[in-house]
Amino acid sequence: MDVDLDAIVRNARSFSALTGVPLLPMVKADGYGLGAVALARALTALDPWGFGVATVDEARELFLNGIAQPIVVLSPLVPAMVDLVATVAARPSISDYGALQAWLGHGTSPFHLEIDTGMNRSGFRWDDVATLAAAGNLLANATGWEGAYTHFHSAERDPINCAEQWRRFQVALGALGRRPPLLHVASSAVGAYGATYAADLVRPGIHVYGGFVPGLDAIPVARLSARVVGVRRLGRGDTVGYDATWTAPNATTVATLGIGYADGVHRSLSNVGAVELLGQRLRIVGRISMDHITIDAGDLPVSIGDVATIFGGLVTLDEQAALAGTISYELLTALGSRLPRIYHRAE
């Protein structure tokens, strides 16, 4: 797995320039599978306000590796984990009244409040007047209330809903009685609206890591490669792989690559995915197994040791994701731990 850190920095810089406010880059899920610590260290060149993660363990990893910027845990705080969050100096996401009571009872450390404006997943409901009023009473003298945020659920395709969720967010803040210093709603997709919903911080994720977002231009960041570990010449009618799901229509060469679903190559790419080898786009044939995939190389002069590119070359990240019936996020975050991440930096 080759990771271009310069490309990551350029993508984040362009997002910051478009929105005009400080960055709170998402480095959850081990930096979308690319390595959270390495990505955070590279992104510090842009002086981000902080970094976003999903779990306390992810916050701890950054903390123990010397990341000095604030770390926001953007999954709801469970009251039983208050002490653990505090030990890694993370900002929790407070999503319900009980968690708010628990955190404020612990002290005055910073926290962010989640408002549910339509995702219906977690957070204080924007129209729950009674609960917001009760929370507002607790927040009136809460010196640690640093930020508030929400998630837009259809930013890529529904600008009318974005405007409505933004309105609901403002209504909820009004019901709470005051505004914290930092508001943030803009994920990668929301960043395509420029400064409209930038608020005080923006939370780019997949755009920074090279995934396609309508309205934004991203430089490719990641290239997944594997070596040819076997070459077979097949005759017409020969089958390949578990359950013999592919039969050679003619004599052909099949190359076996040393990578499989244990490394994050989705099994759904069996017989539909594509790779680049010797400058050609070739089809994956047969079932993808835990450690190997096979490709139809036709009459190409393939040799053991040749390097194939699964995505990040002729086959892009988003194209391979579409062939797998999923999205680029899932392809990246599925990358297995046994894949070496090789980081490149020139700037």
N, C-alpha and C positions, 0 to 999 in steps of 0.2 A: 504494500500500500504506500504509494508515493504521495506526499502531501506538500503542496506548494504554499508555504507560509506567506510568501510575498503576495500571492494571489488573494489569500484570506485578508491580509491587511488592506489591499487595494479595494476589495469588495466592501469591507467595513467602512473605509474612508469615503467611498462614493455614497454609501447609505447615510453617513453622518452629514455629508455636504448637502444631500437632497433634503434632509429633514431639519437640519440646522440646530440640533440640540445634542447634548452628550449621549454617549452610548451605554447601554446596559446589555451587552451581547449575551446570548444564550449559549452556554457551554455544557448544558445538561447532556445526559446519556453519553458520558465520556466525550464531550465535544462532538456530538452527532457521529460518534464512532471514530473520530479522527485523533482523539487524544486531548482531553480537556486541559491538562497542565501546559502542554506545548502550545496549544492555541491561545490560552490566556496570556502566557508569557509573550507571545508574538503580538497580541492585540494591545498590550500595555503601551506599545509605541504610539498609540492613538489617544492615550490618556483617557480611557473610558471611566465613567463614574464608578462602575462596578461590573459584576458578572452575575448571571442568573443560572441557577441549577434547579433540579427537581427534588433532590433528596438531601437529607442531612449528611449522609456518607459522601455525596459529591461535594458538598461544602467543606467537609473535613479534608478531603483530598487536596483541594485548592489551598486551604488554610495551612496544612502541614507542609505544602510545597512552596510556601512563601508568597503566595498571592496576597498583596496588601490591600487591594481595593475592596470595597464592601461586596459581600456575597448575599444575594437574595434567594431564599429557597421558595420557589413558586409552586409548591404543593401545600395544601392546607396543613396548618400546624395541628398535631394531635397533642392535647394537653399533657399527656404522659411524657412527651419528648421535650418539654420546655427546658429542662436542665441540660440535655444533650445539645440542643441548638445553641444555647448560651456558651457552652464550652468551646465551640468553634467560631465564635464571634460572628455568627450568621444572622441576617435579618429574616425572621420568619414571615410567612404569609398567613395572616389572620383571616379566617374565612367564616367564622361563626362566633356567636356571643360567648359560648363557653371557653373557646380558645382565647378570646380577648381577655376575659376575666383571669384566666390562668397566666397569661403572659404579663399582664399589668400587675398581678400579684407577685410576680417574680422580681420586678424591679423597673428600671427606666430605660432598658436597652432598646435600640431602634427596631421598628417593625413596619411592615406594609400591610394595608388592608385591602382585601379582594372584594370587589363589587360584582355581583352577577347581573349583567344587563341583557341576558338572553341565551347564554351558552347552556344554562341549567345544568351545571356540573358541580360547581362549588362557589362559595362566596355569599356575602350578604345580598339578599334579593333587593334590587333597586326600588321595588314598590312595597316592601314590607315596612310600612311606616312605623309600626310599634317597635320592631326590633332595631331599626335604624335610630329611633329616638332614644331607646335604652342604651345603644352603643354610643350615641353622641354624648350622653351623660358621662359615660366612662372616659370618653376621649377628650372631654373638655379640658382636663388638666394633665393629659398624658403627654409628657415631654418627649417620649420616645416615638410618637407617631410621625414617622418620617415620610411615608408614601402611601398612595392608593392607586389601584389599577383595575382594569377589566380586560376581557378578551373579546375581540370581534370575531364572530363565528363564520362570516361569509365575505370577508374583505376582498377576496379575489374576484368575486362575481356580483356583488350586491352593494353598490355604493349607497343606495337608499337605506338599507339596513344599517350600514356603518353610521350614517347620520343619526338614525334613531337610537342606536346603542350609545353614541356619544351624548345625545340628549338625556338619555336615562342615567348615564354616569353623572352628569351635572345635577340632575334631580336628586340622586342619592347623596351626593356631596352636600347639597343644600340641606337635606334632611339630617345629616350628621352635625351640622352647625358650624363647621369650619373646614378649611382646605389645608391639607398637609403641604409641606414644602415641595414634594415631588409627586407628579402625576405621570403615569405611563400606560399607554394603550396600544402603541404601534409595534406590532410584530413585523416580519419581513413584508407580508402582503399589504399591511396598512401603510408601510413606508412608501408604497407606490403613489399614495395621495400627497406626498411631499410634506409640507409643514402643517397641513390641515388638521391632523390629529397627532402631531408630534408631542404636544404637551411639554413636559420637562425632561423626559428621558425616552429613548426608543429602544426596543428589544429585538434587534435583528437576530435571526437564526439561520435558516436554510439558505438565504441569499448570500450570507457571508461565506458559506461553505460550498458555493457553486451551483446550488439548485435553481431551477427556473422559477421565476416569480413574474407574473404578468406586469408589465410596466417598468420592470427593472432589468438592467444588464449586469450579468454576473460573469466573472472570469472563472473558467473551470479550475478546480482546486485539487481534486483527488483522482488518482489513476490506480486502478486495481489490476494487478498483473499476476500471472502464474506461468510456470515453466511446463513445457511439454515433457512428460515423463514416460510416454509410451507412444509408439507408432505401429499401426496395423494396416495391412492392405487387405481389403475385404472384396469378396465377389458378390455378384448380384444375388440377393436373397439372404445374405448374412444379416443377423440381428445384432443389436448393441444394447448392453446394459440390463439392469434388473427389469424383469417382466417383458423383456424383448419388445419394447414399445416402438422401436424404429427398425425398419428393414431397409437395407441398401437397395435402391432401385437399379443401380448399375455398379460396376467395379469402382471402388473409391478408396481413398486413404482416410482412416480415422485416427485422429491424434487425441491422446489422453492428457489432460492437464491436472497438475497436482494441487487442486483446490476443489472444495465441495460445499455442501450446505453447512457443515460445521464452521466454515470460514465466512458464511454469510451469503453465499450464492444461492438464491432462492430455488427451492425444488420446483417451483412453478415455472421456471425457465426451461425445464426439460422439453426438448423438441421445439421450442419457440424462441429461445434466446439467441443472441449473437455475440461473437467475439471478434477481435482483430488479431490476425496472425499473418506475418510476412507481408504486411501492407494490404491484406485482403480482409473483407468482412465475411465471416464464415458462420454457419449455423451450428448451434448446440444440438446434438442428436442423442437420443437415448435418455434414460433417467439420470438426473443429477444425483450422485450418491454423497455420502458424508465427506469423502476425501478426494473425489475425482469428478471431473466432467469430461465428456467426449465431444469432439467436434468433427464435422465432415469437412475434410481438407481437400477433397477432390484429387487433383493430380499435382498439387503443390509439393515442392521438394522439402517436406517438413522433416526436421531432425530433432532427436532428443536434446533438450537444453534450450530450444527456441523459446522465446518469451511471447505469450499471448496477452492481450489487454482485454479485460472483461468490461470495464467502462473507463472513460476518461480519454478515449482516442476516437477512432472512427465511430464507435458506439458510445454515445454520451450517457452520462448518469441518468438523465431523465428518460432517455429512450429505453435504456435497459429496464428501468423501473416500470415503464408502461408495458413492455413486453412481459414483465412478471405480474402484471395486473395490480401494481401498487404505486407508491409515490417515492420520490427520491429520499425522503426522510427515512423510510423503512429500510431501503437498500443500504444506506450509510450506517444506521444504528444497528443493523444486523451483523455487521462485520465482526468476525470472531477474534478472540484475544490471541490466538496463535499466529495471526497475521502480523508480521513486523510492520511498524509504521516508520517510514523513512522520510525525514523532514528535510526540506530544501529551503534555503534562505540566501538571497544574494544582497538584499538591501541592507 
